[in-house]
Amino acid sequence: SSLGYRPPAPETATPPLPPSGSATLHLQPAMAKESRMH
């Protein structure tokens, strides 16, 4: 990225959420943003 910003690993960027499906909802938008950056 030209901004010199490297997104951390999904495991590190995602806060410790209970395994109830919320983690997936928060992870998908994060990955979508990363895909748009690249």
N, C-alpha and C positions, 0 to 999 in steps of 0.2 A: 504494500500500500504506500502511496506517495506521502501519506501523513506520517509514516514511520510508526504507526500504531499496530502492534501485533496482538490480536485477541487471544487471551489465555485459553487453555484447554477447556472443553465443555465441562469436564469434571470439576475444574477449579472455579470456573465462572458461575456454575450453578450452585446456589446456596443449598445447604442440607435440608431438603424437604422430605416430608413423610412419603413413603412409597404408596401413594394413593392415586397416582395419575397426574397430580399437579406438576410433578417434575417434568413430565413430557410436555405439558402445556407451556411451561416456561422455557424448555429447551428448544422447542421448535422455532419460536420467534427469534431466539438468539442465533440459531443456525441460519435462519432466513436472512438476518441482517448480515451475517458473515458472508453469505453467498452473494449478496448484493455488493458488498465491499470489493470482493474479488471479481 
